[in-house]
């Protein structure tokens, strides 16, 4: 990695650690707090800042991208970044000892990178090589690391202490960071990927605004439920005790 890339990664790591240290030392005194979100006052403030930046900059760019970029180009770009994510998902599948899933993801990457022209065309899905989304936060959860409290990261949004730590690893070792040496090219890919992700959320955002009385609480609860679902590979236990044990690290059967 270049010196500039290393500096940016160090800044990201320090940001996550700073947020973690801040909430651990100064925000856990409210005995009436939601046990899954003991630092809600701080999280709400970060959420409001993120929301303001999104409304002022990110969302307008995503809307313009959706409206003025040809659909075929949008689909190709989305497939390209999806192929890069499949690479890291395959690595995390290895970490989670998921042999069949690792083989399937590896097949997706090989087919889409070659026949699919660097991933711009999704050839693998019609061949029944299914996508499986994995990240290092899920890997930590698979091996029993508790989620810890909910936290909203500046610019990056909903997370937990475990997922925030996993996110640092995801950023460092994803193919864009680890393989592309030219800083200008790498940064351009980061921006295009962010716009593509934000474009995909435009429809969900409209539904959210129409049904959620408290957007913060709705997004928090949806994120935590989705992550629990993902940690258990779509088969979370039915009892509420499963959420408590997943947060505290008590023994559970997470599908290993």
C-alpha positions, 0 to 999 in steps of 0.5 A: 500500500502507498504512504497515502493509503496507509495514512488514510487507513490509520485515520480510519482506524483511529476514528473507530478507536476514538469513537469506541473509547469515547463511548466506553468512557463517557456515555454509559452512565444512563441506567435507563438506556436501551441495553443494546444502545446505551450510548444513544444520545451520542449516536443520535447526534452522529446520526443527525450529522450523517443525515445532514451530509447525506441530504446535502451531498450524497443523496443528490449525487446518487439521484443524479447518477440514477437519472442520468447514467444509462441503466446498462452502465449502472448495472455493469458498475454494480456487478463490477463492485459486487464481484470485488465484494465476492472476493472478500466474501470468499476469504471470510467463508474460509475463515468461517470453515464454510467449504461449500460456500467458499467453493461457490463464491470462488466459482462466482469470482472466476466465472465473472472475472473471466467470462463476465469481463472483470465482473461487469457482466454477472454470468455466475448467477444464471449458472446457479452460483449464488452470492453469499455476503460475508465480512469480517464482522460476521466472521468475528460473530461466527467465532463467538465475539459478542456484538457489543453495543450499537454505535453510529460511525461518522459517515459510515452509519449503523454498526456495533463495536464488533462490526466496527472493528471488522470494518477496519479489516474489511477496508484494509484487505478488500481488493480495491485497497490491497491490489490497486496501487494508484491512489487516484484510481483507488479513490475514484473507485471508492467514490463510485462504489459509494454512489452505487451503494447509495443509489441502491438505497433510494427506494428503501429510503422512500419507504422508510420515510413513509412508515417510520415515526423515528428514523433513528430507532427504526434504522437501529432496530432493523440493523441489529435484527439483520445482523443477528439474522446474518450471524446465524445464516438466516436461522436465528433462534426464536427466543429473545435470549439469543439476542442477549447471548449474541451481545454478551458472548455467551455460548450459542449455536451460531451454525458452526 
